[in-house]
């Protein structure tokens, strides 16, 4: 996305937050933002249980303005219908995930240059910030900066523990998913760390890869000091975090790992692991990465 477009989106988002009196209100009042944007969330229709006729009616109303960028129409997470100024959702998703989807669909509705989009269906692909389509990327960026209230996330990040405890605390503070908070954290933190996102375990064959890499992100300071991590695309049981991915624990904060870097050096690290039923998130940081003294000490409980 070009910088001028990002600035335009930031201006739209900030004005909506300000005019809806949502700045510095926590968790971010997503429903208030949607209402201020003169949109309605239809909670009576669950996108997990829609008939084909409903989809066809949206497509017919939208005509050439119908936008669907996914494999088929399965697993729809959100739908924006401009003709009715209405947002439809999958009702079974976690509240934090639904908040992001609401704001993504709101982005389709409030970014003025997206007026040509009459109907937009979104699934896990289009809601992925790395999805390579201009309008979807713009809607994702709008959702992220609005949910995390621009520099408010940066400010609150300084008040919590480094690592998984802080990421979870921030997700609760802003009303986001832990996934969204992790992603925002890795790009905003002043710590040396990287985030490995793992796909769900596919099998449990001891001699074969059982899990694949979905994404790998590095903080700015990690790249500056160490470069990038060299990970394979698939992982088997020899990786400690894979063994612990299969455990019953929802999170791990005492992991140890030695990683290879792209410059062929090795680095001794610690890691935190969190799993949410869809993916696992492995936050990796060099041993000795210290916390500053923070105001809010976070204690995790199973």
C-alpha positions as CSV (number, residue, x, y, z in Angstrom):
1,X,0.0,0.0,0.0
2,X,1.4,3.4,-0.9
3,X,2.1,5.9,1.9
4,X,-0.4,8.5,0.6
5,X,-3.2,5.9,0.8
6,X,-2.2,4.9,4.3
7,X,-2.3,8.5,5.4
8,X,-5.8,9.0,3.8
9,X,-7.1,5.9,5.7
10,X,-5.5,7.1,8.9
11,X,-7.3,10.5,8.6
12,X,-10.7,8.8,8.0
13,X,-10.1,6.4,10.9
14,X,-9.0,9.2,13.3
15,X,-12.0,11.4,12.5
16,X,-14.4,8.6,13.1
17,X,-12.8,7.7,16.4
18,X,-12.8,11.4,17.4
19,X,-16.4,12.2,16.2
20,X,-17.8,9.0,17.8
21,X,-16.1,9.9,21.1
22,X,-14.3,6.5,21.0
23,X,-10.7,7.7,21.6
24,X,-9.3,6.5,24.9
25,X,-12.4,4.4,25.6
26,X,-11.5,0.8,26.4
27,X,-12.2,-1.7,25.1
28,X,-12.5,0.1,21.8
29,X,-16.3,0.6,21.4
30,X,-16.6,-1.0,18.0
31,X,-20.5,-1.0,17.9
32,X,-20.5,2.7,18.6
33,X,-18.0,3.3,15.7
34,X,-20.2,1.2,13.4
35,X,-23.3,3.1,14.4
36,X,-21.6,6.5,14.0
37,X,-20.6,5.3,10.4
38,X,-24.3,4.9,9.7
39,X,-24.0,1.2,9.3
40,X,-26.0,-1.6,10.9
41,X,-24.9,-5.0,12.1
42,X,-27.5,-7.7,11.3
43,X,-27.2,-10.2,14.2
44,X,-30.3,-12.2,13.1
45,X,-28.5,-13.8,10.1
46,X,-25.5,-16.0,10.8
47,X,-23.2,-16.4,7.9
48,X,-22.4,-19.9,9.0
49,X,-26.0,-20.9,8.2
50,X,-27.0,-19.0,5.1
51,X,-28.9,-20.3,2.1
52,X,-27.6,-20.0,-1.4
53,X,-30.5,-17.9,-2.2
54,X,-29.3,-15.2,0.2
55,X,-25.9,-15.1,-1.5
56,X,-27.6,-14.9,-4.9
57,X,-29.8,-12.0,-3.8
58,X,-26.7,-10.0,-2.6
59,X,-24.9,-10.7,-5.9
60,X,-28.0,-9.6,-7.9
61,X,-28.3,-6.3,-6.0
62,X,-24.6,-5.6,-6.3
63,X,-24.2,-6.5,-10.0
64,X,-20.7,-5.5,-11.2
65,X,-20.1,-4.1,-7.7
66,X,-20.0,-7.6,-6.2
67,X,-16.6,-8.4,-4.8
68,X,-15.6,-11.9,-3.6
69,X,-11.9,-12.8,-3.4
70,X,-11.9,-16.3,-2.0
71,X,-12.1,-20.0,-3.0
72,X,-15.9,-20.4,-3.3
73,X,-18.2,-19.0,-0.7
74,X,-17.4,-21.4,2.2
75,X,-16.3,-20.1,5.6
76,X,-17.5,-16.6,5.1
77,X,-16.6,-14.4,8.1
78,X,-18.1,-11.1,7.1
79,X,-20.3,-9.5,4.5
80,X,-20.8,-5.8,3.6
81,X,-24.0,-4.9,1.7
82,X,-23.8,-1.3,0.7
83,X,-27.4,-1.2,-0.7
84,X,-28.7,-1.8,2.8
85,X,-25.8,-0.2,4.7
86,X,-25.6,-3.5,6.5
87,X,-22.9,-5.8,7.9
88,X,-23.4,-9.5,8.3
89,X,-21.1,-11.8,10.5
90,X,-20.3,-15.3,11.3
91,X,-21.7,-15.4,14.9
92,X,-19.6,-18.2,16.2
93,X,-16.3,-16.4,16.1
94,X,-14.5,-15.1,19.2
95,X,-15.6,-11.5,20.2
96,X,-12.2,-10.1,19.5
97,X,-12.2,-11.6,16.0
98,X,-15.8,-10.4,15.3
99,X,-14.7,-6.8,16.3
100,X,-12.0,-6.9,13.7
101,X,-14.4,-8.2,11.0
102,X,-16.9,-5.5,11.9
103,X,-14.3,-2.8,11.4
104,X,-13.0,-4.4,8.2
105,X,-16.5,-4.3,6.7
106,X,-16.9,-0.7,8.1
107,X,-13.7,0.1,6.2
108,X,-15.4,-1.0,2.9
109,X,-18.3,1.3,3.8
110,X,-16.5,4.5,4.9
111,X,-13.4,4.7,2.7
112,X,-14.9,7.0,0.0
113,X,-12.9,5.6,-3.0
114,X,-14.4,2.1,-2.3
115,X,-17.9,3.3,-3.2
116,X,-17.8,1.0,-6.3
117,X,-17.9,-2.0,-4.0
118,X,-21.6,-2.8,-3.4
119,X,-21.2,-6.2,-1.9
120,X,-18.1,-7.8,-0.4
121,X,-17.8,-11.3,1.1
122,X,-14.8,-11.9,3.3
123,X,-13.2,-15.0,4.7
124,X,-10.0,-15.9,6.5
125,X,-8.0,-15.1,3.3
126,X,-9.3,-11.6,2.6
127,X,-9.2,-10.8,6.4
128,X,-5.5,-11.7,6.4
129,X,-3.5,-8.4,6.5
130,X,-1.1,-10.0,3.9
131,X,-3.8,-10.6,1.4
132,X,-2.7,-9.0,-1.9
133,X,-5.7,-7.0,-3.0
134,X,-5.9,-3.2,-2.8
135,X,-9.4,-2.8,-1.3
136,X,-9.0,-5.7,1.1
137,X,-5.6,-4.5,2.3
138,X,-7.1,-1.0,2.8
139,X,-10.0,-2.4,4.8
140,X,-7.7,-4.5,7.0
141,X,-5.5,-1.5,7.7
142,X,-8.5,0.6,8.6
143,X,-9.7,-2.1,11.0
144,X,-6.3,-2.5,12.7
145,X,-5.6,1.2,13.3
146,X,-9.1,1.9,14.4
147,X,-9.3,-1.1,16.8
148,X,-6.0,-0.2,18.3
149,X,-6.7,3.6,18.3
150,X,-3.6,4.6,16.4
151,X,-0.8,5.5,18.9
152,X,-2.9,4.4,21.9
153,X,-1.6,0.9,21.5
154,X,2.0,2.1,21.6
155,X,1.3,4.1,24.8
156,X,-0.4,1.1,26.5
157,X,2.3,-1.3,25.4
158,X,4.8,0.5,27.6
159,X,2.7,-0.2,30.7
160,X,2.7,-4.0,30.4
161,X,5.1,-7.0,30.6
162,X,7.1,-7.9,27.6
163,X,6.0,-11.0,25.7
164,X,2.9,-13.1,25.9
165,X,1.5,-11.7,29.2
166,X,1.6,-8.2,27.7
167,X,0.1,-9.2,24.4
168,X,-2.8,-10.9,26.1
169,X,-3.3,-7.9,28.4
170,X,-3.4,-5.6,25.4
171,X,-5.9,-7.8,23.5
172,X,-8.2,-7.5,26.5
173,X,-7.6,-3.8,26.8
174,X,-8.6,-3.0,23.2
175,X,-11.1,-5.8,22.7
176,X,-9.1,-7.6,20.0
177,X,-8.1,-11.2,19.3
178,X,-4.7,-12.3,20.7
179,X,-3.8,-12.9,17.0
180,X,-4.4,-9.3,16.1
181,X,-2.6,-8.0,19.2
182,X,0.4,-10.2,18.5
183,X,0.7,-8.9,14.9
184,X,0.4,-5.3,16.0
185,X,2.9,-5.9,18.9
186,X,5.7,-7.3,16.7
187,X,5.6,-4.2,14.5
188,X,5.4,-1.7,17.3
189,X,7.7,-3.1,20.0
190,X,11.2,-1.7,20.8
191,X,12.3,-5.2,21.8
192,X,14.3,-7.7,19.8
193,X,11.8,-10.5,18.9
194,X,10.2,-12.4,16.1
195,X,6.8,-14.1,15.8
196,X,6.3,-17.5,14.1
197,X,2.7,-18.3,13.3
198,X,2.0,-22.0,12.9
199,X,-0.9,-23.7,11.0
200,X,-2.9,-26.3,12.8
201,X,-1.3,-29.8,13.3
202,X,-2.2,-32.0,10.3
203,X,-1.1,-35.4,11.6
204,X,0.8,-36.9,14.5
205,X,3.2,-39.2,12.6
206,X,6.5,-39.1,14.6
207,X,8.7,-39.4,11.6
208,X,7.1,-36.9,9.3
209,X,6.5,-33.1,9.4
210,X,3.2,-32.5,11.2
211,X,2.9,-28.7,11.1
212,X,3.6,-25.9,8.7
213,X,4.7,-22.3,8.9
214,X,1.9,-19.8,8.2
215,X,3.9,-16.6,8.7
216,X,7.1,-15.3,10.2
217,X,7.5,-11.7,11.4
218,X,10.5,-9.9,12.9
219,X,10.6,-6.7,15.0
220,X,12.6,-3.8,13.5
221,X,15.3,-4.1,16.2
222,X,15.6,-7.9,15.7
223,X,16.4,-7.5,12.0
224,X,18.8,-4.6,12.8
225,X,20.8,-6.7,15.2
226,X,20.5,-10.2,13.9
227,X,18.9,-10.3,10.5
228,X,16.2,-12.8,9.8
229,X,15.6,-16.3,11.2
230,X,16.0,-19.3,8.9
231,X,13.1,-21.6,9.5
232,X,11.9,-24.5,7.4
233,X,8.4,-24.4,5.9
234,X,7.4,-27.6,7.8
235,X,8.2,-28.8,11.4
236,X,8.3,-32.2,13.1
237,X,8.7,-33.4,16.6
238,X,12.3,-32.4,16.9
239,X,11.2,-28.8,17.5
240,X,10.5,-28.2,21.2
241,X,7.6,-25.8,20.4
242,X,5.9,-28.5,18.3
243,X,6.0,-30.9,21.2
244,X,4.5,-28.2,23.4
245,X,1.9,-27.2,20.7
246,X,0.5,-30.7,21.2
247,X,0.3,-30.3,25.0
248,X,-2.9,-29.3,26.8
249,X,-1.4,-26.0,28.0
250,X,-2.9,-23.0,26.2
251,X,0.3,-21.0,26.7
252,X,4.0,-21.5,27.5
253,X,6.3,-18.8,28.9
254,X,9.5,-20.8,29.6
255,X,10.5,-22.2,26.2
256,X,14.1,-22.4,25.1
257,X,15.4,-22.8,21.6
258,X,18.5,-22.4,19.5
259,X,17.7,-20.9,16.1
260,X,19.6,-20.5,12.8
261,X,19.8,-17.1,11.2
262,X,20.0,-16.3,7.5
263,X,23.6,-15.3,7.9
264,X,24.3,-18.9,9.1
265,X,25.0,-17.9,12.7
266,X,23.0,-19.4,15.6
267,X,21.3,-17.7,18.4
268,X,20.2,-19.0,21.8
269,X,16.7,-17.8,22.5
270,X,13.7,-18.1,24.8
271,X,10.1,-18.3,23.5
272,X,6.5,-17.9,24.6
273,X,3.8,-19.9,22.9
274,X,0.1,-19.3,22.7
275,X,-2.6,-21.3,20.8
276,X,-6.2,-20.3,20.1
277,X,-7.7,-23.4,18.5
278,X,-6.8,-22.1,15.0
279,X,-3.1,-21.3,15.1
280,X,-0.1,-21.3,17.4
281,X,2.0,-18.2,18.0
282,X,5.6,-18.5,19.0
283,X,7.2,-15.3,20.2
284,X,11.0,-15.8,20.0
285,X,13.5,-13.4,21.6
286,X,17.3,-13.6,22.5
287,X,18.1,-14.7,26.0
288,X,18.7,-11.7,28.2
289,X,16.0,-9.6,26.6
290,X,14.9,-7.8,29.7
291,X,11.7,-6.2,30.8
292,X,11.8,-2.6,32.1
293,X,9.9,-2.2,35.3
294,X,6.2,-1.8,34.4
295,X,3.2,-0.5,36.2
296,X,0.9,-3.4,35.5
297,X,2.3,-6.9,36.3
298,X,0.4,-9.5,34.4
299,X,0.0,-13.1,35.8
300,X,-1.3,-15.8,33.4
301,X,-3.6,-18.5,34.6
302,X,-4.7,-21.7,32.9
